[in-house]
Amino acid sequence: MPTPSRLKTLLAAATLTLMNGSQALAEPPALQAELRGSGDLGVVIERATGSVALVDTTARTVLRHIEGFGDLSHASVKFTRDARYAFVFGRDGGLTKLDLLTGEIAGRIVQSGNSIGGAISQDGRFVAVGNYEPGGVKVFDVDTLELVIDVPANYEQADGNSAQAKVVGVVDVPGNIFVFSLFEAGEIWTLDMTPEAPKLTKYRNVGSMPYDALTTPNGRYYIAGLFGEDGMALLDLWNPENGVQRILPDYGQGEERLPVYKMPHLEGWAMAGNRAFFPAVGRNEVLVADTQDWSLTERIEVHGQPIFVMSRPDERQVWVTFAHPNNDRVQVIDTQSLEVIQTLEPGESILHKEFTPRGEHIWISARDSDQVVVYDTRTFEELARLPAESPSGIFFTHRAHQIGL
């Protein structure tokens, strides 16, 4: 028979259990959701409705459609270090923090008139936003969304007047550094967030109209595409004192460019061994460079003007999507033979795609078909079609742990 003190303990425990049970029944439905790891999650931008689809990449399902993100006509996403939160950068200057586990917006500010993307620092403390209007970069605290530093993109025009440039190609690199390009100015800047007073370094005359950029997977090279001329601008971040080098110059010398309906994008990695794959501006070609000296080695003829050129995580394939009016297909290039080995037709208005973390599947947005199509990358078998409202960008949480993505 229990002692009086033991009896009191048992009664207290029973009462606590009953209370907890009552509280569990009273909790809102959102908190009773099935437990899942954030590594299985991703978001699909639904540009027409200012919403995102929260998806499970293993189950290949849409978990929820979430509204309230503003203008997503050109939107991108970055994930926090713990892969719990997604920061959505909207075209209306909105910076929205989404809790992936609850499926609810955890914070939102409108920090400019027009923004084009951003990055999260290596230590996970800062989120930087690149702005078209009024230009410049703003850096915010990831937890509070409080402004940390405002960096205007001021430059001197040919007539001697000062103006602000559109900022593009914002990426994070090792050392808590953000790197970005100034479109009208033809400059690349680095912003070191390590010191108490962030340090800004400017590289001028890098080429005409840098329109987007990428970093190599190890964070060493920052490469900006040039819209105003053939070629690219490369900054070696291991040896920044050497300044910016021009690579792939005059790859279209003597040729007439086709009309450019959409600027190519460079955010996705397209590296395979000692080769880098780039979209050619105004040409139906994918360019191949030797990463040992960044010389042009091959030009692969493809279906249209490439927009996204991305390598599968194992670097065995490169998948290519195209600009209007040839944006009805996806082509796959074998990285050994450098030949197109497959052409797929997932639907209407194909641009954006994303590999699962190990590359066994690829998710592709068919914007005007209101679907996301999932393929097996080995067999090219279609695995699923998921409903989405005018889907565009697709972003999975494994990006949280990769440099520059």
N, C-alpha and C positions, 0 to 999 in steps of 0.2 A: 504494500500500500504506500503511495507517495507521501512524503513528508509535507507539512503545510507550505514550506518554502518552495518545494518542487511543484506542488499543486498550483501555486500562484504563477510560477513560470510557465506551466503548461497552458493555463487559462489565458495568460497574456499572449502567448504565441498563437493560440487559437483565435483570439480576438483580432490580432494583427493580420492573420491569414484571411479572415472574413472581410476586414477593411480593405485589404489589397485586392481581394476578389471584386468587391464593389467598385473600387476605383478603376479596375481593368475594364469592367463592363461599361463604365461611364466615359472612358477615353474616346476621343474623336476617331472616326473610322480611319483617317490618314495614318494614325499611329499604330493601328492594328495590322498594318500591311505586313506581308511576308518578309522575313529578314532575308537580305541578300547583300553580297559584297558589291561595292561600287565598281570593282574591276570588270564586272559584267555589263556595265551601263554605258550609254552614249546618248547623244541628242542629235536630232535631225531638225534643221531650220525649216519652218513652214512660212515662206516669205509672204504669201498672199494674205495671211491672217495675223501676222505678228505673233505667232505662237511657235512652240517647239514640241516635237514628239520625243518623249523619254522612252528609250528602247532598251531591251535586254538582248545583248548580242549573242549569247549562247542559246537562249530559247527562240531567238529570231521573232520577237514579238514587240508590239507597241504597248507600253505600260500605261501611258497617259498622254493626253494632249494638254499643254499648259499655255495659257494666254497671258498677255500683258507685257510683251517685250518691245512694243513700239514698231518702228519701221525696220523690217528685216530684209529689205530689198538687196542689201549687200551686207551680210553678217558673218561674223566668225566667232569662234569659241576657244577659250583656254580653261584649263582645269587647275584647281589648287593642288598643292603638294600632296594632300591626303586623298585626293580624287573624290572628295565628297561634294565639292561645289564646282559649278561651271559658271564662268563669266562670259556673258553674251554681249558682243560689241555690235550695236545697231547703227544703221545709217543716219538715224536722227540724233546721234550723239549720245544715245542711251548706253549706260553701263549697268547691266542687270546681273545680279548674283542669284543663281538657282541652286537650291538644295536638292541634290539628286536622290537622296534617301527619302525625303518627304514629298518630293515633287512639287514644292512650293517656292515661290520667289522669296529670297531671304534679304533682299535689298536692291534698290534701284536709284540711280541718279541720272540726270541728263547733263552731261559735262561739257558739251560743245554743240555746234550746229550740225556737224556732219563728221562722223568718225568712220574709220576704215579697218580697224583691227587693233591688236595689241599683243601683250606678252606678260607672263608672270615670271618674276625673278627667280634665280636659282635657289635662294633660301626660302622662297614661298611667301615673303613678307609684302612684296609690292606688285601691283598690277599697273602696267603702262598702257596708255591709249594713244594711238596715232590719229591725228585729226586732219580732215580736209578743210573744215571751216571752224574756227578762223586759221587753222594751221597749228603746227607745234605738237608737243607731247605733254600729256599730263600723267603724273604718277600718283596712285592712290594706295592707301593702306588696305590690304586684302581683307582684314577683319572688319574694319569700321567704315570703309569707303571714304575716309577723310583724305583730302588733298595733301600730298606730301611735297610735291614740287611741280611747278608749271614751267615748261621749257618752250618759249616761243621759237618758231622756225624762221627767224628773221634772216634776210639775205639782201644783198644790194643788186638791184636791177641794172640793165645796161644803161639806162638813162640817169643812173646815180641815185634814184629813189629807193627807199627801203620798202620791202613787202614781206609777207609771210608765205612760205611755201606749203603746199600739201605734203603731209608726211605719209610715207608708205613703207612697207617692208619692215615693220617693227618686230624684232625677235629678241629672245634672251640668249645669252651665251655665258659660259663659265666665268666666275668672278663677280657675280651679281651685276652684270653689265647688260644694258639694253643697247641695241644697234638699230639704226633706222636711216632711211633715205629721204631727201628733200627733192620732190619732183621737179619743180621749176628751177630750183637753184643748182641742180646737178651736184649735190653734195651728199656725203655719208657722215653721220655723227654717231659717236658712242657716248653713253651716259653711264658712268660708274656709280652705282648706288652704295658701294662699300663705305666710303668715308662719311663722316658726319655731314659734311657739305658735299653733296654729289658733284662729281667731276665731269665736265663736258669737253670732248675732243672733236674737232671738226676736220674733215678731209674734203678739200674743195676740188673743183674741176675733174670730177670722176667720170663725166660723160653726159650726154644729152638725155634728159628726162628719165631718170631711174624710176621704173614703174612698179616694181615688186622685188622681193629678195628672198633668199633662203640662207640657211647655214648648213654646212656639212654636218653629218651626224655626230662627229666628235667636237663640234663647236669651233673648229679652227678657222674655217673660211666663211666669210660673209660674201655672197655673190648677188649683185643687183643687176637685173635685166635693164637694158636701155631701149626706150621706145623711140627716141629721136635719132638713133643711128644703129647700125649693126654692131653687135658686140655686147660685152658685159663688163662690169666692174667688180674686181675681186679685192677684198681686204683680208690679209693674213693676220689674224688676231693673235697668233703666237709671235709675230714679228711686226707689230703695227708701225714701228718706226720706218719701215720700208714704204709706207704709204699705200695708195690704191693702184693696183695693176689692171691694165686692160687685157681682157682675154677674148678669144674668138672674134677678133676684129675682121670686118669686111667679109663676113661669111656669105653675104648676098651680093658681093660686088659685081656690077654689070647686069644685075637682074632687077626686074621691076617688081615691086611689092604688090601683093594683092590688097584689096580694101580690107582694113582691119575692123571687124564688127565687135570684137571683144578682146580686151587685153589678156595676154597669157598670164597664168598664175605660176608662181615658183615655190609656194609654201611647202608643198609635199616633197619629200626627198625623192630623188631619182638617181641614186648612186648604186652601182653594181660593180664590185671589185675595183679596178682602176679606171672605171668609166663613169662619166656623168652624162645624163640624158636631159636635154633642155628643149622647150618648145621654141621654134623659130618664129619670130614676129613677121606676120604678113606672108608666110610661106607654108605650103603643105608638107612640112618636114619636121622631123625630130633630129636635133643635132646631137652628136656624140663627141665628147671631149675626153682626152687622156688626163686623168687627175694628177699625173706626175708633173706635167708641165703645162696643163690646161690648153693644149693645142687641139684644134678641130681634127678629128680622125674620120668621121663618117657622117653622112646625111641620109636619113631613112625616109623615104617617101611614104606618106600616110594619107588617110582618107580626106582630111581637111586641115584647117589651121588648128594646131594643137592648143588647148587651153590648160588642161592638167596632165602632166606627165609624171606618173608615180611608180616607183618600183615596189614589188611585193617584198615583205620583210626579209625573205631569204635571198633577195636580189636576183632571182632566177627569171623573173618576168618584169616587164614594164607595161603598164596599162595607160592608154591615152584616150582622152575625150576631146571634143572639138567645138569650135565656134560655129554660130549660125552662118550660113544656112545648112551646114553639114553636121549638125549636132544631134543626129539620130542614131549614132553608132558609137561603139567602143572597140578599140583595137588593142591587141596584145602583141608585144614584141618580145621575142626570145633574146635574152641578153648574151647568149653565146654566138648564135648565128646572125644576130641583128636583123632578123627577118620578122615580118608580121605573120604570126601563126594562127591568129583567130580574130574574127570580126563578129561582134554581137550586136543585136538590135533590141535593147531592153524596153524601149518606148519612145516617147516624144520629148524633145528638149533635154538631152543628156549632157550634164556637165560634171557634177560632183560625185565623188566616190571615196570610200574609206575601206582599208583592209582591217580585218580582225587582227588582234595583237600578233599572232603567229602566221597570219597570211593565208590560212586555209580557205577563208571566204572573203568576198568583196561585196560591199553594199553600194548600190548605184542609184542616184536620184533620177527618176524620170519625171521631170517637173510638170510638163503639160499632160502627163498621164495620171498625175496625182498618186504616184506609187513609188516605193523604194523596192528595188529588185535585188535579191541576194543570189550570188553565184558561187559555186565551188570553183576555186581557181586552178584546180588540177584537171578536172574533167569538163569544166565550163558548163556543167549542169545547172539549170535554174532551180534554186532551193525554196524560194519564198517570194511573195509579193505582198508588201505591207502598205496599208492606206496612209496617205499623208497629204496635207493641203499644200500644193505647189512646193514640193520639197526641193531644197537646194543643198546647202552644206551639211555634211555628215561628220560627226566628231565623236570618237570613242575615248574613254578615260585613260587608256594606256599612254596617250599623249602627255599626261601629267608628268611622266618620268622620262621624257625624251627631250633632248636639247633642241630648242628652236621650234618646237611644235606646240 
